[in-house]
Amino acid sequence: MSAQLQLFDAREATDRWTVRVSGRARRLSVRVYPGGRVEVIVPRGAAPATVQRFVGKHRQWIDRRIADLSAARGLLDEPRPASVELPALGRRYAVTYRPSALASARAYAVGDGQVVVTGQVEDERAVGTALRRWLETLAHAELGRQLAAIAKECGFQYRRLQIRRQRTRWGSCSASGTISLNVCLLFLDPAVVRYLLIHELCHTRHMNHSQRFWSLVESLEPRYRELDRELLRAWQLVPGWMFA
């Protein structure tokens, strides 16, 4: 279908815009990823003209999101970082690379301020995978601790926590009470992270974005509007190797 649709100006690189036909999709949707890549999800059987109208209707929003996210660090920027800054935890880790006979690569913390990556350290993809796995484990412990503390402080209950690495969402809460948090929150300011945790905990009472939901959020975080705007721009703070 992508060859039939003139969704973008010819001056734009076509590898930045993709159209994906999905048998599971029930409606048209669009996603803008860090780096400015745009994906339009199309239900099977949708007419090209319908897709064109949809993109035209949402083009201003798409352009704003591209502007926000295209400043995010490129996917190939510093594929083997010398250090990892985690503002959410107030920590900085120096990264040491130690080649070994391991089939892949593994990352682990040594003390409070150093991470060692061992194994196939010349393989940039393996290094990125190892660092992401280390961060996911760290996020489950540290963000889990923060989430539990805020829940206790504010009188919320949730079923469980899971850590994911998503390209378009910072967090979510299911109807069953499972809260999902993006591992990339580790790269954000602590105040923004706290707001996001409050936001998701409020969904355990209101599974919507109604006035009652926002009133509850505001009672716990009066600066929520400002922090929510910061959250929209925060992809720019995430290093590219997190999405490789």
C-alpha positions as CSV (number, residue, x, y, z in Angstrom):
1,M,0.0,0.0,0.0
2,S,2.8,2.4,0.7
3,A,3.6,2.7,-2.9
4,Q,0.1,3.9,-3.6
5,L,0.0,6.6,-1.0
6,Q,1.5,10.1,-1.4
7,L,1.6,10.7,2.4
8,F,4.6,12.9,2.5
9,D,6.4,15.5,0.5
10,A,8.9,14.1,-2.0
11,R,11.7,16.0,-0.3
12,E,11.2,13.9,2.8
13,A,13.2,10.7,3.1
14,T,10.9,7.7,2.5
15,D,12.6,5.6,5.1
16,R,11.3,8.1,7.7
17,W,7.7,7.3,6.8
18,T,6.2,3.8,6.7
19,V,2.7,2.4,6.2
20,R,2.0,-0.9,7.9
21,V,-1.2,-2.8,7.1
22,S,-2.4,-4.7,10.1
23,G,-5.0,-7.4,10.3
24,R,-5.5,-6.7,14.0
25,A,-6.0,-2.9,13.6
26,R,-9.6,-1.7,13.8
27,R,-8.9,1.9,13.0
28,L,-6.2,4.1,11.5
29,S,-3.5,5.3,13.9
30,V,-0.1,6.9,13.6
31,R,3.0,6.7,15.7
32,V,6.1,8.9,15.8
33,Y,9.2,7.3,17.2
34,P,12.4,8.8,18.7
35,G,14.5,10.1,15.9
36,G,11.4,11.3,14.0
37,R,10.4,8.1,12.2
38,V,6.6,8.0,11.4
39,E,4.6,4.8,11.1
40,V,1.0,4.8,9.9
41,I,-1.0,1.7,10.9
42,V,-3.8,0.9,8.5
43,P,-6.6,-1.7,8.9
44,R,-6.7,-4.3,6.2
45,G,-9.0,-3.1,3.3
46,A,-8.7,0.6,4.0
47,A,-8.9,2.7,0.9
48,P,-5.7,4.8,0.1
49,A,-7.8,8.0,-0.1
50,T,-9.1,7.3,3.4
51,V,-5.5,7.0,4.7
52,Q,-4.5,10.2,2.9
53,R,-7.3,12.1,4.5
54,F,-6.4,10.7,7.9
55,V,-2.7,11.8,7.6
56,G,-3.8,15.2,6.3
57,K,-6.1,15.7,9.3
58,H,-3.3,14.8,11.7
59,R,-0.4,16.3,9.9
60,Q,0.1,19.3,12.2
61,W,0.3,16.9,15.2
62,I,2.7,14.6,13.3
63,D,4.9,17.5,12.4
64,R,5.0,18.7,16.1
65,R,5.9,15.3,17.3
66,I,8.6,14.9,14.6
67,A,10.1,18.3,15.8
68,D,10.1,17.0,19.4
69,L,11.5,13.6,18.7
70,S,13.8,14.2,15.8
71,A,16.2,15.9,18.3
72,A,16.5,12.6,20.1
73,R,19.9,11.1,19.7
74,G,20.4,9.0,16.6
75,L,20.2,5.3,16.7
76,L,23.9,5.0,16.0
77,D,25.1,7.7,18.4
78,E,27.7,6.3,20.8
79,P,26.8,2.7,20.4
80,R,29.4,1.8,23.1
81,P,28.9,4.6,25.7
82,A,31.8,5.6,28.0
83,S,29.3,6.4,30.8
84,V,25.6,6.0,31.6
85,E,23.8,9.0,33.3
86,L,20.7,8.1,35.2
87,P,19.2,11.4,36.5
88,A,16.1,9.5,37.9
89,L,18.4,7.8,40.4
90,G,21.0,10.6,40.7
91,R,23.7,8.2,39.5
92,R,26.4,8.1,36.9
93,Y,28.1,4.9,35.9
94,A,31.5,4.7,34.1
95,V,31.4,1.8,31.6
96,T,34.4,-0.5,31.2
97,Y,34.7,-3.0,28.4
98,R,36.5,-6.3,29.0
99,P,36.7,-8.7,26.0
100,S,36.2,-12.4,26.9
101,A,35.2,-15.7,25.4
102,L,31.5,-15.3,26.3
103,A,29.3,-16.0,23.3
104,S,27.5,-12.7,23.7
105,A,28.0,-9.8,26.1
106,R,26.9,-9.2,29.7
107,A,26.8,-6.0,31.8
108,Y,26.9,-5.8,35.6
109,A,27.5,-3.1,38.1
110,V,30.7,-3.0,40.2
111,G,30.2,-0.9,43.3
112,D,28.1,2.3,43.0
113,G,29.7,4.0,40.0
114,Q,31.0,1.5,37.5
115,V,29.5,-1.0,35.0
116,V,31.5,-3.7,33.4
117,V,30.6,-5.1,30.0
118,T,32.3,-8.4,29.3
119,G,32.1,-10.8,26.4
120,Q,31.8,-9.8,22.7
121,V,32.4,-6.1,23.4
122,E,33.2,-5.3,19.8
123,D,29.7,-6.3,18.8
124,E,27.8,-3.0,19.2
125,R,24.4,-4.8,19.0
126,A,25.4,-7.2,21.8
127,V,26.7,-4.4,23.9
128,G,23.4,-2.5,23.6
129,T,21.5,-5.6,24.5
130,A,23.6,-6.2,27.6
131,L,23.3,-2.6,28.8
132,R,19.5,-2.6,28.3
133,R,19.1,-5.9,30.2
134,W,21.2,-4.5,33.1
135,L,19.1,-1.3,33.1
136,E,15.8,-3.2,33.0
137,T,16.8,-5.1,36.1
138,L,17.9,-1.9,37.8
139,A,14.7,-0.2,36.8
140,H,12.6,-3.0,38.3
141,A,14.3,-2.6,41.6
142,E,14.6,1.2,41.8
143,L,11.5,2.4,40.1
144,G,9.6,-0.4,41.9
145,R,10.8,1.0,45.2
146,Q,9.7,4.5,44.2
147,L,6.3,3.2,43.0
148,A,5.7,1.3,46.2
149,A,6.7,4.3,48.3
150,I,4.3,6.7,46.5
151,A,1.5,4.1,46.6
152,K,1.9,3.7,50.3
153,E,2.2,7.5,50.8
154,C,-1.0,8.3,48.8
155,G,-3.1,5.2,49.6
156,F,-3.0,3.4,46.3
157,Q,-2.9,-0.3,45.6
158,Y,-1.7,-2.0,42.4
159,R,-1.2,-5.7,41.6
160,R,2.3,-5.8,40.1
161,L,4.9,-3.9,38.2
162,Q,6.5,-4.8,34.9
163,I,9.4,-3.0,33.1
164,R,9.2,-2.6,29.4
165,R,11.2,-0.8,26.7
166,Q,8.6,1.0,24.6
167,R,9.1,3.6,21.9
168,T,5.9,5.6,22.4
169,R,4.8,5.2,25.9
170,W,6.3,6.1,29.3
171,G,3.9,4.0,31.3
172,S,0.5,2.3,31.5
173,C,-1.9,0.7,33.9
174,S,-4.1,-2.2,33.1
175,A,-7.6,-2.9,34.3
176,S,-6.2,-5.7,36.5
177,G,-3.9,-3.3,38.3
178,T,-0.6,-4.1,36.5
179,I,1.5,-1.0,36.1
180,S,4.0,-1.0,33.2
181,L,6.9,1.5,33.3
182,N,9.3,2.3,30.5
183,V,13.0,1.5,31.4
184,C,13.9,4.8,29.7
185,L,12.4,6.7,32.7
186,L,15.8,6.2,34.3
187,F,17.1,9.0,32.0
188,L,14.6,11.5,33.1
189,D,14.5,14.2,35.9
190,P,13.2,12.8,39.2
191,A,10.3,15.2,39.4
192,V,9.1,14.1,36.0
193,V,9.4,10.4,37.0
194,R,7.5,11.0,40.2
195,Y,4.7,12.6,38.2
196,L,4.5,9.7,35.8
197,L,4.3,7.2,38.7
198,I,1.5,9.3,40.3
199,H,-0.3,9.4,36.9
200,E,-0.3,5.6,36.5
201,L,-1.3,5.1,40.1
202,C,-4.3,7.4,39.6
203,H,-5.4,5.1,36.8
204,T,-5.9,2.3,39.4
205,R,-9.0,4.4,40.5
206,H,-9.9,6.0,37.1
207,M,-9.2,4.0,34.0
208,N,-9.6,7.1,31.8
209,H,-8.5,10.7,31.5
210,S,-11.7,12.2,32.8
211,Q,-12.0,15.3,34.9
212,R,-12.1,13.2,38.0
213,F,-8.8,11.6,37.0
214,W,-7.1,14.9,36.4
215,S,-8.5,16.3,39.6
216,L,-7.0,13.4,41.5
217,V,-3.6,13.9,39.8
218,E,-3.6,17.6,40.5
219,S,-4.4,17.0,44.2
220,L,-1.2,14.9,44.4
221,E,1.0,16.9,41.9
222,P,-0.1,20.5,41.4
223,R,2.6,21.0,38.7
224,Y,1.3,18.1,36.6
225,R,0.6,20.3,33.5
226,E,4.2,21.5,33.4
227,L,5.6,18.1,34.1
228,D,3.4,16.5,31.5
229,R,4.8,18.9,28.9
230,E,8.3,17.9,29.9
231,L,7.4,14.3,29.6
232,L,6.4,14.8,25.9
233,R,9.8,16.2,25.1
234,A,11.8,13.8,27.3
235,W,12.6,11.3,24.5
236,Q,15.4,13.7,23.6
237,L,17.1,12.7,26.8
238,V,17.2,9.0,26.0
239,P,20.5,7.7,24.4
240,G,20.1,6.2,21.0
241,W,21.5,2.8,21.9
242,M,18.4,2.2,24.0
243,F,16.4,1.9,20.7
244,A,18.9,0.1,18.5
